[in-house]
Amino acid sequence: MHHPAAAPSHPAPTDRQPPHRPCGLAASQRGTSQHGKAPMRQLYLALSDAPRAGDPALDAAADWLDARLRGARQDGDNMEHGVGHGALPADAAGFAAWQAARHEAIDEQYKQYVAERRAGAPRRMFSGRAHALHYLSAVAPARLTDGAWLYGILARWDDAALRPLIATYLEELGNGVPDKNHVVIFQQLIDAHGCTRWRQLDETHFHSGLTQLALAHHAERFLPELVGYNLGAEHASLDTLVAAYEMNELGVDPYYFTLHATVDNSATGHARLALEALHALTPPAGTGADASADFFARVQAGLRLHQHAPTSTDLLASFDLERELIAVLADKHIAAHGADGSANPAASVEIAGRALGDWLSDPAQVRALLAALEGHGWVVRG
């Protein structure tokens, strides 16, 4: 796939966007969108498939993003009533202080986490290896669009104010080196662990990825919101740090997550570039207070859009080991005969008086097969 950050390919051009294409999905996996009420998964897949100017998916994406932003602005309005995610700064200097405080808080929280773990506390995110691999699948739609929201700004490659964002996007692409491309690294990680069923996830899992692709295709229209979203996205979150720590314990390569902890730092990394872009794009003093207030209101809405994304806690809560095992078994099929016509010994193994090949020929029988395996003591619940 995958998306604009996946390597030399990117979303199809709209307006001034350069003429690149994203890595396409296989024909059987492609989705199309005909109206603004298309399911998030369907619209996500359509935007991943290089929609051309005039494709209904592009209008649907803009409408979807507009609706999400209205909710984000409503969240900001609710702050005066004491609800919402918290007040946000109203100028560039305020955002710099806000970012510094956030990074300091995350650093302290992670130090406390490490101290607790070294003192014998249990893992916080993952109950075991299967849970960690489930998490990789759960975040795949978002991680396979890592950095995609910045793609549309390449149309203004000669605009000095956008250079910090372009530099960020090129680093997401590995600056032309596939082994450093963030999406390639994540794709290799999920391929190595067989996390291939992410396209069958429920709608919630596509929220962040769809947001990122919608911004990629409509960067000019939603530029202040994109700047705000980027401020939220380009920082080393506590979840990223904890995931790296626990995946390493569980024998899952944490490199993708440690890479983000490195590049998203506030001193010289993507978080710093996000602030530089905010400063560069802030309306100059001579444009009037209304222009500045409108710009920062839109930046705030973009940041809240990122804050409204499903959290790691939300995604991890969807893990059900029995359901995952049943899904794996349902994907299996043992043919009664091999390619040369000879009998397949595995297919004839009997479990509870029924051949294994017969059990696996009907996905509806998988739960009963699992019960039979437990009855024989071949599967033991932990």
Sequence and secondary structure as in RCSB ss.txt:
>XXXX:A:sequence
MHHPAAAPSHPAPTDRQPPHRPCGLAASQRGTSQHGKAPMRQLYLALSDAPRAGDPALDAAADWLDARLRGARQD
GDNMEHGVGHGALPADAAGFAAWQAARHEAIDEQYKQYVAERRAGAPRRMFSGRAHALHYLSAVAPARLTDGAWL
YGILARWDDAALRPLIATYLEELGNGVPDKNHVVIFQQLIDAHGCTRWRQLDETHFHSGLTQLALAHHAERFLPE
LVGYNLGAEHASLDTLVAAYEMNELGVDPYYFTLHATVDNSATGHARLALEALHALTPPAGTGADASADFFARVQ
AGLRLHQHAPTSTDLLASFDLERELIAVLADKHIAAHGADGSANPAASVEIAGRALGDWLSDPAQVRALLAALEG
HGWVVRG
>XXXX:A:secstr
   TTSSS      TT  S       GGG     STT  HHHHHHHHTT   TT HHHHHHHHHHHHHHHHHHHH
HHGGGGT SS    SSHHHHHHHHHHHHHHHHHHHHHHHHHHHTT   SS SSHHHHHHHHHHHHHHHTTTTGGG
GGGGGGTT GGGHHHHHHHHHHTGGG GGG HHHHHHHHHHHTT   GGGS GGGGHHHHHHHHHHHTTTTTHHH
HHHHHHHHSS  HHHHHHHHHHHHTT   HHHHHHHHHT TTTSHHHHHHHHHHHHS  GGG HHHHHHHHHHHH
HHHHHHHTS  HHHHHHT  HHHHHHHHHHT    SB TTS B HHHH EETTEEHHHHHT GGGHHHHHHHHHH
TTSS   
